[in-house]
Amino acid sequence: HLSQVILDQRTEVEQFFLEALDQVKQEVRKEREEAAKREAHEYRKQIRRAQTGGRGVRFPSIRPEGAEGSASTAMMGYEDGMTTGARLSFKRGEKVELRDLSWADRERVLRVLLAKINAENQATDM
């Protein structure tokens, strides 16, 4: 009987973890889509300015300044020296992989997981 209780609790925690991970992946996907839209809008705005501008107005760079290697690896966001995991070269519908999550995103998964567990514990205590 005790082994069944432990197995049920483990299954419940695994389910909470999968839900938390999926929630953070969806948030990251949405953040990437929004960042890609902002980047594209800014790029188009710079192109229009260059097309209509006078002397001294330059077309924007195809690659971001200081970028080396491929565009997808070069266009990573940085926040306080730590990779955020939000690639600006995001393609619509691209799957968010666990390895793509930054440490901050992984910490967010754990916070969501603990919140789900605490909410479940409070619901069963009442």
PyMOL CGO cylinders between C-alpha atoms (Angstrom):
from pymol import cmd
from pymol.cgo import CYLINDER

trace = [
    CYLINDER, 0.00, 0.00, 0.00, 2.81, 2.40, 0.88, 0.3, 1, 1, 1, 1, 1, 1,
    CYLINDER, 2.81, 2.40, 0.88, 4.55, 1.74, -2.43, 0.3, 1, 1, 1, 1, 1, 1,
    CYLINDER, 4.55, 1.74, -2.43, 1.36, 2.64, -4.32, 0.3, 1, 1, 1, 1, 1, 1,
    CYLINDER, 1.36, 2.64, -4.32, 1.07, 5.93, -2.41, 0.3, 1, 1, 1, 1, 1, 1,
    CYLINDER, 1.07, 5.93, -2.41, 4.70, 6.77, -3.22, 0.3, 1, 1, 1, 1, 1, 1,
    CYLINDER, 4.70, 6.77, -3.22, 4.17, 5.87, -6.87, 0.3, 1, 1, 1, 1, 1, 1,
    CYLINDER, 4.17, 5.87, -6.87, 1.03, 8.03, -7.04, 0.3, 1, 1, 1, 1, 1, 1,
    CYLINDER, 1.03, 8.03, -7.04, 2.87, 11.00, -5.48, 0.3, 1, 1, 1, 1, 1, 1,
    CYLINDER, 2.87, 11.00, -5.48, 5.77, 10.57, -7.88, 0.3, 1, 1, 1, 1, 1, 1,
    CYLINDER, 5.77, 10.57, -7.88, 3.39, 10.45, -10.85, 0.3, 1, 1, 1, 1, 1, 1,
    CYLINDER, 3.39, 10.45, -10.85, 1.67, 13.61, -9.58, 0.3, 1, 1, 1, 1, 1, 1,
    CYLINDER, 1.67, 13.61, -9.58, 4.99, 15.47, -9.21, 0.3, 1, 1, 1, 1, 1, 1,
    CYLINDER, 4.99, 15.47, -9.21, 6.05, 14.35, -12.68, 0.3, 1, 1, 1, 1, 1, 1,
    CYLINDER, 6.05, 14.35, -12.68, 2.77, 15.65, -14.09, 0.3, 1, 1, 1, 1, 1, 1,
    CYLINDER, 2.77, 15.65, -14.09, 3.24, 18.98, -12.29, 0.3, 1, 1, 1, 1, 1, 1,
    CYLINDER, 3.24, 18.98, -12.29, 6.78, 19.20, -13.69, 0.3, 1, 1, 1, 1, 1, 1,
    CYLINDER, 6.78, 19.20, -13.69, 5.65, 18.49, -17.24, 0.3, 1, 1, 1, 1, 1, 1,
    CYLINDER, 5.65, 18.49, -17.24, 2.90, 21.11, -16.94, 0.3, 1, 1, 1, 1, 1, 1,
    CYLINDER, 2.90, 21.11, -16.94, 5.35, 23.67, -15.54, 0.3, 1, 1, 1, 1, 1, 1,
    CYLINDER, 5.35, 23.67, -15.54, 7.87, 22.93, -18.29, 0.3, 1, 1, 1, 1, 1, 1,
    CYLINDER, 7.87, 22.93, -18.29, 5.21, 23.22, -20.98, 0.3, 1, 1, 1, 1, 1, 1,
    CYLINDER, 5.21, 23.22, -20.98, 3.98, 26.53, -19.53, 0.3, 1, 1, 1, 1, 1, 1,
    CYLINDER, 3.98, 26.53, -19.53, 7.49, 28.04, -19.54, 0.3, 1, 1, 1, 1, 1, 1,
    CYLINDER, 7.49, 28.04, -19.54, 8.15, 26.74, -23.06, 0.3, 1, 1, 1, 1, 1, 1,
    CYLINDER, 8.15, 26.74, -23.06, 4.97, 28.44, -24.26, 0.3, 1, 1, 1, 1, 1, 1,
    CYLINDER, 4.97, 28.44, -24.26, 6.02, 31.68, -22.55, 0.3, 1, 1, 1, 1, 1, 1,
    CYLINDER, 6.02, 31.68, -22.55, 9.49, 31.50, -24.14, 0.3, 1, 1, 1, 1, 1, 1,
    CYLINDER, 9.49, 31.50, -24.14, 7.96, 30.78, -27.56, 0.3, 1, 1, 1, 1, 1, 1,
    CYLINDER, 7.96, 30.78, -27.56, 5.69, 33.82, -27.20, 0.3, 1, 1, 1, 1, 1, 1,
    CYLINDER, 5.69, 33.82, -27.20, 8.61, 36.01, -26.06, 0.3, 1, 1, 1, 1, 1, 1,
    CYLINDER, 8.61, 36.01, -26.06, 10.64, 34.86, -29.07, 0.3, 1, 1, 1, 1, 1, 1,
    CYLINDER, 10.64, 34.86, -29.07, 7.81, 35.59, -31.48, 0.3, 1, 1, 1, 1, 1, 1,
    CYLINDER, 7.81, 35.59, -31.48, 7.38, 39.08, -30.02, 0.3, 1, 1, 1, 1, 1, 1,
    CYLINDER, 7.38, 39.08, -30.02, 11.13, 39.75, -30.14, 0.3, 1, 1, 1, 1, 1, 1,
    CYLINDER, 11.13, 39.75, -30.14, 11.28, 38.59, -33.76, 0.3, 1, 1, 1, 1, 1, 1,
    CYLINDER, 11.28, 38.59, -33.76, 8.37, 40.88, -34.67, 0.3, 1, 1, 1, 1, 1, 1,
    CYLINDER, 8.37, 40.88, -34.67, 10.00, 43.86, -32.95, 0.3, 1, 1, 1, 1, 1, 1,
    CYLINDER, 10.00, 43.86, -32.95, 13.31, 43.12, -34.67, 0.3, 1, 1, 1, 1, 1, 1,
    CYLINDER, 13.31, 43.12, -34.67, 11.66, 42.82, -38.10, 0.3, 1, 1, 1, 1, 1, 1,
    CYLINDER, 11.66, 42.82, -38.10, 9.66, 46.01, -37.57, 0.3, 1, 1, 1, 1, 1, 1,
    CYLINDER, 9.66, 46.01, -37.57, 12.79, 47.95, -36.57, 0.3, 1, 1, 1, 1, 1, 1,
    CYLINDER, 12.79, 47.95, -36.57, 14.71, 46.55, -39.55, 0.3, 1, 1, 1, 1, 1, 1,
    CYLINDER, 14.71, 46.55, -39.55, 11.94, 47.54, -41.99, 0.3, 1, 1, 1, 1, 1, 1,
    CYLINDER, 11.94, 47.54, -41.99, 11.82, 51.00, -40.42, 0.3, 1, 1, 1, 1, 1, 1,
    CYLINDER, 11.82, 51.00, -40.42, 15.58, 51.40, -40.91, 0.3, 1, 1, 1, 1, 1, 1,
    CYLINDER, 15.58, 51.40, -40.91, 15.27, 50.24, -44.55, 0.3, 1, 1, 1, 1, 1, 1,
    CYLINDER, 15.27, 50.24, -44.55, 12.51, 52.79, -45.25, 0.3, 1, 1, 1, 1, 1, 1,
    CYLINDER, 12.51, 52.79, -45.25, 14.56, 55.53, -43.60, 0.3, 1, 1, 1, 1, 1, 1,
    CYLINDER, 14.56, 55.53, -43.60, 17.57, 54.60, -45.74, 0.3, 1, 1, 1, 1, 1, 1,
    CYLINDER, 17.57, 54.60, -45.74, 15.49, 54.52, -48.93, 0.3, 1, 1, 1, 1, 1, 1,
    CYLINDER, 15.49, 54.52, -48.93, 13.95, 57.93, -48.35, 0.3, 1, 1, 1, 1, 1, 1,
    CYLINDER, 13.95, 57.93, -48.35, 16.87, 59.54, -46.56, 0.3, 1, 1, 1, 1, 1, 1,
    CYLINDER, 16.87, 59.54, -46.56, 19.45, 61.85, -47.97, 0.3, 1, 1, 1, 1, 1, 1,
    CYLINDER, 19.45, 61.85, -47.97, 23.20, 61.78, -47.77, 0.3, 1, 1, 1, 1, 1, 1,
    CYLINDER, 23.20, 61.78, -47.77, 24.82, 59.96, -44.92, 0.3, 1, 1, 1, 1, 1, 1,
    CYLINDER, 24.82, 59.96, -44.92, 21.88, 57.62, -44.24, 0.3, 1, 1, 1, 1, 1, 1,
    CYLINDER, 21.88, 57.62, -44.24, 23.07, 54.03, -44.45, 0.3, 1, 1, 1, 1, 1, 1,
    CYLINDER, 23.07, 54.03, -44.45, 21.16, 50.82, -44.94, 0.3, 1, 1, 1, 1, 1, 1,
    CYLINDER, 21.16, 50.82, -44.94, 21.07, 48.63, -41.81, 0.3, 1, 1, 1, 1, 1, 1,
    CYLINDER, 21.07, 48.63, -41.81, 23.49, 45.76, -41.48, 0.3, 1, 1, 1, 1, 1, 1,
    CYLINDER, 23.49, 45.76, -41.48, 22.21, 42.32, -42.45, 0.3, 1, 1, 1, 1, 1, 1,
    CYLINDER, 22.21, 42.32, -42.45, 23.97, 40.88, -39.41, 0.3, 1, 1, 1, 1, 1, 1,
    CYLINDER, 23.97, 40.88, -39.41, 23.91, 42.52, -36.00, 0.3, 1, 1, 1, 1, 1, 1,
    CYLINDER, 23.91, 42.52, -36.00, 27.06, 44.40, -35.05, 0.3, 1, 1, 1, 1, 1, 1,
    CYLINDER, 27.06, 44.40, -35.05, 29.77, 42.17, -33.63, 0.3, 1, 1, 1, 1, 1, 1,
    CYLINDER, 29.77, 42.17, -33.63, 28.07, 38.99, -34.84, 0.3, 1, 1, 1, 1, 1, 1,
    CYLINDER, 28.07, 38.99, -34.84, 30.28, 36.11, -35.79, 0.3, 1, 1, 1, 1, 1, 1,
    CYLINDER, 30.28, 36.11, -35.79, 29.26, 32.79, -37.29, 0.3, 1, 1, 1, 1, 1, 1,
    CYLINDER, 29.26, 32.79, -37.29, 25.75, 32.02, -38.39, 0.3, 1, 1, 1, 1, 1, 1,
    CYLINDER, 25.75, 32.02, -38.39, 22.93, 34.44, -37.77, 0.3, 1, 1, 1, 1, 1, 1,
    CYLINDER, 22.93, 34.44, -37.77, 21.06, 32.01, -35.53, 0.3, 1, 1, 1, 1, 1, 1,
    CYLINDER, 21.06, 32.01, -35.53, 23.99, 31.62, -33.14, 0.3, 1, 1, 1, 1, 1, 1,
    CYLINDER, 23.99, 31.62, -33.14, 25.03, 35.24, -33.37, 0.3, 1, 1, 1, 1, 1, 1,
    CYLINDER, 25.03, 35.24, -33.37, 21.62, 36.71, -32.60, 0.3, 1, 1, 1, 1, 1, 1,
    CYLINDER, 21.62, 36.71, -32.60, 21.35, 35.58, -28.99, 0.3, 1, 1, 1, 1, 1, 1,
    CYLINDER, 21.35, 35.58, -28.99, 19.98, 37.95, -26.37, 0.3, 1, 1, 1, 1, 1, 1,
    CYLINDER, 19.98, 37.95, -26.37, 22.16, 38.81, -23.39, 0.3, 1, 1, 1, 1, 1, 1,
    CYLINDER, 22.16, 38.81, -23.39, 21.01, 40.10, -20.05, 0.3, 1, 1, 1, 1, 1, 1,
    CYLINDER, 21.01, 40.10, -20.05, 23.52, 40.91, -17.31, 0.3, 1, 1, 1, 1, 1, 1,
    CYLINDER, 23.52, 40.91, -17.31, 26.12, 38.79, -19.09, 0.3, 1, 1, 1, 1, 1, 1,
    CYLINDER, 26.12, 38.79, -19.09, 23.92, 35.69, -19.03, 0.3, 1, 1, 1, 1, 1, 1,
    CYLINDER, 23.92, 35.69, -19.03, 22.31, 34.20, -22.11, 0.3, 1, 1, 1, 1, 1, 1,
    CYLINDER, 22.31, 34.20, -22.11, 18.54, 34.64, -21.97, 0.3, 1, 1, 1, 1, 1, 1,
    CYLINDER, 18.54, 34.64, -21.97, 17.89, 31.93, -24.52, 0.3, 1, 1, 1, 1, 1, 1,
    CYLINDER, 17.89, 31.93, -24.52, 15.61, 34.15, -26.57, 0.3, 1, 1, 1, 1, 1, 1,
    CYLINDER, 15.61, 34.15, -26.57, 16.99, 33.93, -30.11, 0.3, 1, 1, 1, 1, 1, 1,
    CYLINDER, 16.99, 33.93, -30.11, 15.92, 36.84, -32.26, 0.3, 1, 1, 1, 1, 1, 1,
    CYLINDER, 15.92, 36.84, -32.26, 16.18, 34.68, -35.36, 0.3, 1, 1, 1, 1, 1, 1,
    CYLINDER, 16.18, 34.68, -35.36, 13.18, 32.70, -34.17, 0.3, 1, 1, 1, 1, 1, 1,
    CYLINDER, 13.18, 32.70, -34.17, 11.07, 31.07, -36.86, 0.3, 1, 1, 1, 1, 1, 1,
    CYLINDER, 11.07, 31.07, -36.86, 7.33, 31.03, -36.35, 0.3, 1, 1, 1, 1, 1, 1,
    CYLINDER, 7.33, 31.03, -36.35, 6.17, 27.67, -34.98, 0.3, 1, 1, 1, 1, 1, 1,
    CYLINDER, 6.17, 27.67, -34.98, 9.69, 26.65, -33.94, 0.3, 1, 1, 1, 1, 1, 1,
    CYLINDER, 9.69, 26.65, -33.94, 9.71, 24.15, -31.09, 0.3, 1, 1, 1, 1, 1, 1,
    CYLINDER, 9.71, 24.15, -31.09, 11.33, 25.28, -27.85, 0.3, 1, 1, 1, 1, 1, 1,
    CYLINDER, 11.33, 25.28, -27.85, 13.83, 22.66, -26.70, 0.3, 1, 1, 1, 1, 1, 1,
    CYLINDER, 13.83, 22.66, -26.70, 14.87, 22.20, -23.09, 0.3, 1, 1, 1, 1, 1, 1,
    CYLINDER, 14.87, 22.20, -23.09, 18.49, 22.88, -24.02, 0.3, 1, 1, 1, 1, 1, 1,
    CYLINDER, 18.49, 22.88, -24.02, 17.41, 26.26, -25.48, 0.3, 1, 1, 1, 1, 1, 1,
    CYLINDER, 17.41, 26.26, -25.48, 16.13, 27.43, -22.10, 0.3, 1, 1, 1, 1, 1, 1,
    CYLINDER, 16.13, 27.43, -22.10, 18.42, 29.78, -20.22, 0.3, 1, 1, 1, 1, 1, 1,
    CYLINDER, 18.42, 29.78, -20.22, 19.19, 29.30, -16.54, 0.3, 1, 1, 1, 1, 1, 1,
    CYLINDER, 19.19, 29.30, -16.54, 16.61, 31.99, -15.76, 0.3, 1, 1, 1, 1, 1, 1,
    CYLINDER, 16.61, 31.99, -15.76, 13.99, 30.09, -17.80, 0.3, 1, 1, 1, 1, 1, 1,
    CYLINDER, 13.99, 30.09, -17.80, 14.88, 26.84, -16.04, 0.3, 1, 1, 1, 1, 1, 1,
    CYLINDER, 14.88, 26.84, -16.04, 14.56, 28.58, -12.70, 0.3, 1, 1, 1, 1, 1, 1,
    CYLINDER, 14.56, 28.58, -12.70, 11.14, 29.80, -13.85, 0.3, 1, 1, 1, 1, 1, 1,
    CYLINDER, 11.14, 29.80, -13.85, 10.16, 26.16, -14.52, 0.3, 1, 1, 1, 1, 1, 1,
    CYLINDER, 10.16, 26.16, -14.52, 11.08, 25.28, -10.95, 0.3, 1, 1, 1, 1, 1, 1,
    CYLINDER, 11.08, 25.28, -10.95, 9.15, 28.25, -9.56, 0.3, 1, 1, 1, 1, 1, 1,
    CYLINDER, 9.15, 28.25, -9.56, 6.04, 27.24, -11.53, 0.3, 1, 1, 1, 1, 1, 1,
    CYLINDER, 6.04, 27.24, -11.53, 6.48, 23.63, -10.40, 0.3, 1, 1, 1, 1, 1, 1,
    CYLINDER, 6.48, 23.63, -10.40, 6.74, 24.61, -6.72, 0.3, 1, 1, 1, 1, 1, 1,
    CYLINDER, 6.74, 24.61, -6.72, 3.73, 26.92, -7.06, 0.3, 1, 1, 1, 1, 1, 1,
    CYLINDER, 3.73, 26.92, -7.06, 1.68, 24.04, -8.50, 0.3, 1, 1, 1, 1, 1, 1,
    CYLINDER, 1.68, 24.04, -8.50, 2.77, 21.70, -5.70, 0.3, 1, 1, 1, 1, 1, 1,
    CYLINDER, 2.77, 21.70, -5.70, 2.01, 24.32, -3.03, 0.3, 1, 1, 1, 1, 1, 1,
    CYLINDER, 2.01, 24.32, -3.03, -1.40, 25.06, -4.55, 0.3, 1, 1, 1, 1, 1, 1,
    CYLINDER, -1.40, 25.06, -4.55, -2.20, 21.34, -4.56, 0.3, 1, 1, 1, 1, 1, 1,
    CYLINDER, -2.20, 21.34, -4.56, -1.07, 20.97, -0.94, 0.3, 1, 1, 1, 1, 1, 1,
    CYLINDER, -1.07, 20.97, -0.94, -3.23, 23.92, 0.15, 0.3, 1, 1, 1, 1, 1, 1,
    CYLINDER, -3.23, 23.92, 0.15, -6.22, 22.50, -1.69, 0.3, 1, 1, 1, 1, 1, 1,
    CYLINDER, -6.22, 22.50, -1.69, -5.87, 19.12, 0.04, 0.3, 1, 1, 1, 1, 1, 1,
    CYLINDER, -5.87, 19.12, 0.04, -5.32, 20.72, 3.48, 0.3, 1, 1, 1, 1, 1, 1,
    CYLINDER, -5.32, 20.72, 3.48, -8.68, 22.51, 3.32, 0.3, 1, 1, 1, 1, 1, 1,
]
cmd.load_cgo(trace, "trace")
